[in-house]
Amino acid sequence: MNAMPDPFAGAPDEALLIAFANGDAEAARALTVRLLPRVLAQATRMLANTAEAEDVAQESMIRLWKQATEWRQGEALVSTWLYRVTANLCTDILRKRRGGVSLDQIAEPTDGAPSVADQMQTTTRMQALSDALAALPERQAQAVALRHLEGLSNPEIAQIMDISVRSVESLTARGKRALADIMAGRKAELGYDDD
């Protein structure tokens, strides 16, 4: 494999999508490399199931490729549109499984660097966060995860969730308060007793 410079480095997502719509397969590859990890991370956080998250990520990208020829420039960012599609697909799955399966399984990547005790504490904390998020109303959990786990801005979240920025602010504020209440009794157990 040659180590040639990426001709699409720095190109906006929209330009890559339009290039793909015009037949440029390399633009599609570059956009996939750029966006798929974020979509997969979002789906994994929402579903807490790697296999389902991979299916959702694949379906989201397929929908993006189908949308490419009809993409209307300037209406939305490609990443925002893709986050919204992913969120909708995950929401559909969550609604189907509401009858008894909770969001209590997040697979932690193994990284050899942290000690076993640190890994266990991180796993326990992530499990506690997942459990707490699962206890929130669906829209609050989604807003909190997009803001504080994905790092998206309130306007981006508003577009993804198809609500106003003020509604995003309200959902995240209520969600954070509810999470604090849920987690309050577990500080010592989770290693936060010094905070």
C-alpha positions as CSV (number, residue, x, y, z in Angstrom):
1,M,0.0,0.0,0.0
2,N,1.4,3.4,-0.9
3,A,1.5,6.1,1.8
4,M,0.1,8.8,-0.5
5,P,-1.4,11.9,1.1
6,D,-5.1,12.0,1.6
7,P,-6.5,14.2,-1.2
8,F,-9.6,14.8,0.9
9,A,-7.9,15.9,4.1
10,G,-9.6,19.1,5.2
11,A,-12.5,18.8,2.7
12,P,-15.9,19.3,4.3
13,D,-18.2,16.3,4.7
14,E,-20.7,17.9,2.3
15,A,-18.0,18.1,-0.5
16,L,-17.2,14.5,0.0
17,L,-20.8,13.4,-0.2
18,I,-21.3,15.4,-3.4
19,A,-18.2,13.9,-4.9
20,F,-19.5,10.5,-4.0
21,A,-22.9,11.3,-5.7
22,N,-20.9,12.2,-8.8
23,G,-19.2,8.8,-8.8
24,D,-16.1,9.3,-6.7
25,A,-15.7,6.1,-4.7
26,E,-12.6,7.4,-2.8
27,A,-14.7,10.3,-1.5
28,A,-17.1,7.7,-0.1
29,R,-14.2,5.8,1.5
30,A,-12.8,9.0,3.1
31,L,-16.3,10.0,4.4
32,T,-16.8,6.6,5.8
33,V,-13.5,6.6,7.6
34,R,-14.3,10.0,9.0
35,L,-17.9,9.4,10.1
36,L,-18.4,5.7,10.8
37,P,-16.5,5.6,14.2
38,R,-18.7,8.5,15.5
39,V,-21.9,6.8,14.3
40,L,-20.9,3.5,15.8
41,A,-19.9,5.2,19.2
42,Q,-23.3,6.9,19.3
43,A,-25.2,3.7,18.5
44,T,-23.2,1.7,21.1
45,R,-23.9,4.3,23.8
46,M,-27.6,4.4,23.0
47,L,-28.1,0.6,22.6
48,A,-25.4,-0.9,24.9
49,N,-25.2,-3.7,22.5
50,T,-22.3,-4.0,20.1
51,A,-24.0,-6.2,17.5
52,E,-27.1,-3.9,17.3
53,A,-24.9,-0.8,17.2
54,E,-22.9,-2.2,14.3
55,D,-26.2,-2.9,12.4
56,V,-27.4,0.6,13.1
57,A,-24.2,2.2,12.0
58,Q,-24.2,0.2,8.8
59,E,-27.9,1.1,8.1
60,S,-27.1,4.8,8.8
61,M,-24.3,4.8,6.3
62,I,-26.4,3.0,3.7
63,R,-29.1,5.7,4.2
64,L,-26.4,8.4,3.7
65,W,-25.3,6.9,0.5
66,K,-28.8,6.6,-0.8
67,Q,-29.4,10.3,0.2
68,A,-26.2,11.5,-1.6
69,T,-27.7,12.2,-5.0
70,E,-30.6,14.1,-3.5
71,W,-28.5,16.0,-0.9
72,R,-29.6,19.6,-0.6
73,Q,-26.6,21.8,0.2
74,G,-26.7,24.2,3.1
75,E,-29.8,22.6,4.8
76,A,-27.9,20.6,7.4
77,L,-24.5,19.3,8.1
78,V,-23.8,15.8,6.9
79,S,-22.7,14.8,10.4
80,T,-25.8,16.3,12.0
81,W,-28.1,14.5,9.5
82,L,-26.2,11.2,10.2
83,Y,-26.5,11.6,14.0
84,R,-30.2,12.2,13.7
85,V,-30.7,9.1,11.5
86,T,-28.6,7.0,13.9
87,A,-30.6,8.3,16.9
88,N,-33.9,7.5,15.2
89,L,-32.8,4.0,14.3
90,C,-31.6,3.4,17.9
91,T,-34.8,4.8,19.3
92,D,-36.8,2.4,17.1
93,I,-34.8,-0.5,18.6
94,L,-35.1,0.8,22.1
95,R,-38.9,1.1,21.8
96,K,-39.1,-2.5,20.5
97,R,-37.2,-3.8,23.5
98,R,-38.7,-1.6,26.2
99,G,-40.5,-4.6,27.6
100,G,-37.7,-5.8,29.7
101,V,-34.1,-5.3,28.5
102,S,-32.4,-2.4,30.1
103,L,-29.4,-0.4,28.9
104,D,-27.0,-2.0,31.4
105,Q,-24.3,-3.5,29.2
106,I,-21.5,-1.4,27.8
107,A,-18.5,-3.3,26.5
108,E,-15.3,-1.6,27.7
109,P,-12.4,-1.8,25.3
110,T,-9.4,-3.6,26.7
111,D,-6.3,-1.4,26.8
112,G,-3.5,-3.1,28.8
113,A,-2.3,0.3,30.2
114,P,-4.6,0.8,33.2
115,S,-4.2,-1.6,36.1
116,V,-6.9,-4.2,36.8
117,A,-8.2,-2.2,39.7
118,D,-8.5,0.9,37.5
119,Q,-10.2,-1.1,34.8
120,M,-12.7,-2.6,37.2
121,Q,-13.4,0.9,38.7
122,T,-13.9,2.3,35.2
123,T,-16.2,-0.6,34.2
124,T,-18.2,-0.1,37.4
125,R,-18.5,3.6,36.8
126,M,-19.6,3.1,33.2
127,Q,-22.1,0.5,34.2
128,A,-23.5,2.9,36.9
129,L,-23.7,5.7,34.3
130,S,-25.4,3.4,31.8
131,D,-27.9,2.2,34.5
132,A,-28.5,5.8,35.5
133,L,-29.0,6.9,31.8
134,A,-31.4,4.0,31.3
135,A,-33.5,5.2,34.3
136,L,-34.0,8.6,32.7
137,P,-36.8,9.3,30.2
138,E,-35.6,8.5,26.7
139,R,-35.3,12.1,25.4
140,Q,-33.4,13.3,28.5
141,A,-31.0,10.4,28.2
142,Q,-30.4,11.1,24.5
143,A,-29.9,14.8,25.1
144,V,-27.5,14.2,28.0
145,A,-25.5,11.6,26.0
146,L,-25.2,13.7,22.9
147,R,-24.1,16.8,25.0
148,H,-21.8,15.3,27.6
149,L,-20.6,12.0,26.0
150,E,-20.6,13.0,22.3
151,G,-19.6,16.7,23.0
152,L,-22.1,18.1,20.6
153,S,-23.4,21.7,20.9
154,N,-26.9,22.5,21.9
155,P,-27.8,23.7,18.3
156,E,-26.5,20.4,16.8
157,I,-28.5,18.4,19.4
158,A,-31.6,20.5,18.6
159,Q,-31.2,19.5,14.9
160,I,-30.6,15.9,15.6
161,M,-33.6,15.6,18.0
162,D,-35.8,18.0,15.9
163,I,-36.5,20.3,18.9
164,S,-35.6,23.8,19.9
165,V,-32.3,24.8,21.5
166,R,-34.3,25.8,24.6
167,S,-35.8,22.3,24.8
168,V,-32.3,20.8,24.5
169,E,-31.2,23.0,27.4
170,S,-34.2,22.0,29.5
171,L,-33.7,18.3,28.7
172,T,-30.0,18.3,29.5
173,A,-30.5,20.3,32.7
174,R,-33.3,18.0,34.0
175,G,-31.3,14.9,32.9
176,K,-28.2,16.1,34.7
177,R,-30.2,16.8,37.9
178,A,-31.9,13.4,37.7
179,L,-28.5,11.7,37.1
180,A,-27.0,13.5,40.1
181,D,-29.9,12.3,42.3
182,I,-29.6,8.7,41.0
183,M,-25.8,8.6,41.5
184,A,-25.7,10.5,44.8
185,G,-25.9,7.4,47.0
186,R,-23.2,5.6,45.1
187,K,-20.3,8.1,45.4
188,A,-18.2,6.1,47.8
189,E,-18.9,2.8,45.9
190,L,-17.7,4.4,42.7
191,G,-14.6,6.0,44.2
192,Y,-15.8,9.6,44.3
193,D,-15.9,9.9,48.0
194,D,-13.1,12.5,48.0
195,D,-15.0,14.8,45.5
